[in-house]
């Protein structure tokens, strides 16, 4: 069992962070926000977690301790312990730590665009079957999105500058005129739906015959 003495005592993450020198802190941006790029001050240190290590025969392996201390705050606001490789880049480590927004976005799109939240069964097996199909469909949409060529103009620097779909015919406006990202999952799904419907001989909703000369409604 491990033994501690006056020279070998665990310290809190906050105390360790406050004791770091100024050159240990770096301003790093990780993604676009609503009005500007999101950034903060970060520091990282290799540490050995000491929680209940007195029951162990040897110390735990080293891990990354990532610390977020925004400018103007009296103390660090967030901490992460990570088992990622020791040679990982600082910016890459921050990007992974800040993936929560992307994960929540994926979950939202799974529910809204693919139908993950539409399951009404009661069996555990049925739910997993439904979730598996939704995840497979979402993966397909993501792969199709990667095949869309880049836009002629660079993407907007912030979401408030997103453009509305172009209005070609005032008598036949788009079905969803809200602002959107051109290569978003919602847009890709609508494009695929339109392409699939255009190959059918009958409308999947009203079962009426579709003329080969009729064009699909603009999406």
KAURCOR-V290739 format. One record per residue. N is the residue number from 1. PHI is phi in whole degrees, -180 to 180 (999 if undefined). BURIAL is + if it has 9 or more other ideal C-beta (glycine too) atoms within 8 Angstrom, else -. Layout:
n/phi/burial
N/PHI/BURIAL
N/PHI/BURIAL
This chain:
n/phi/burial
1/999/-
2/-71/+
3/-121/-
4/-112/-
5/-134/-
6/-64/-
7/-95/-
8/-130/-
9/-126/-
10/-68/-
11/-123/-
12/-75/-
13/-63/+
14/-65/-
15/-64/-
16/-63/+
17/-65/+
18/-65/-
19/-84/-
20/-73/+
21/-70/-
22/-63/-
23/-72/-
24/-78/-
25/-99/+
26/-134/-
27/-85/-
28/-132/+
29/-101/-
30/-121/-
31/-168/-
32/-77/-
33/-100/-
34/-68/-
35/-116/-
36/-162/-
37/-69/-
38/-82/+
39/-149/-
40/-162/+
41/-96/+
42/-129/+
43/-138/+
44/-138/+
45/-143/+
46/-83/-
47/-135/+
48/-118/+
49/-56/-
50/-113/-
51/-65/-
52/55/-
53/-75/+
54/-70/-
55/-91/-
56/-97/+
57/-81/-
58/-147/-
59/-67/-
60/-70/-
61/-64/-
62/-69/-
63/-135/+
64/-84/+
65/-109/+
66/-101/+
67/-123/+
68/-112/+
69/-128/+
70/-62/-
71/-62/-
72/93/-
73/-87/-
74/-75/-
75/-151/-
76/-57/+
77/-106/-
78/-143/-
79/-136/+
80/-134/-
81/-103/+
82/-136/+
83/-98/-
84/-63/-
85/-56/-
86/-66/-
87/-96/-
88/-68/-
89/-68/-
90/-62/+
91/-63/-
92/-64/-
93/-62/+
94/-66/+
95/-58/+
96/-68/+
97/-64/+
98/-97/+
99/-77/-
100/-58/-
101/-61/-
102/-67/-
103/-64/-
104/-65/-
105/-65/-
106/-61/+
107/-63/+
108/-63/-
109/-68/+
110/-61/+
111/-78/+
112/-84/-
113/-100/+
114/-112/+
115/96/-
116/-60/+
117/-84/-
118/-88/-
119/-67/+
120/-125/-
121/-80/-
122/-123/-
123/-88/-
124/-64/-
125/-65/-
126/-64/+
127/-63/+
128/-66/-
129/-64/-
130/-64/+
131/-64/+
132/-63/-
133/-65/-
134/-65/+
135/-65/+
136/-64/-
137/-65/+
138/-65/+
139/-61/-
140/-64/-
141/-63/+
142/-63/+
143/-66/-
144/-68/+
145/-62/+
146/-68/-
147/-86/-
148/-72/-
149/-64/-
150/-59/-
151/-70/-
152/-62/-
153/-102/-
154/-64/-
155/-62/-
156/-63/-
157/-76/-
158/-152/+
159/-68/-
160/-71/-
161/-100/-
162/-63/+
163/-89/-
164/-80/-
165/-57/-
166/-68/-
167/-91/+
168/-87/-
169/-130/-
170/-64/-
171/-84/-
172/-140/-
173/-69/-
174/-61/-
175/-67/-
176/-127/-
177/-81/-
178/-72/-
179/-67/-
180/-158/+
181/-84/-
182/-56/-
183/-111/-
184/-73/+
185/-60/+
186/-62/+
187/-67/+
188/-61/+
189/-62/+
190/-66/+
191/-64/+
192/-65/+
193/-60/+
194/-64/+
195/-66/-
196/-70/-
197/-63/+
198/-66/-
199/-93/-
200/-86/+
201/-87/-
202/-131/-
203/-68/+
204/-69/-
205/-95/-
206/-108/-
207/63/-
208/-77/-
209/-68/-
210/-103/+
211/-68/-
212/-66/-
213/-89/-
214/-76/-
215/-99/-
216/-68/-
217/-63/-
218/-65/-
219/-108/+
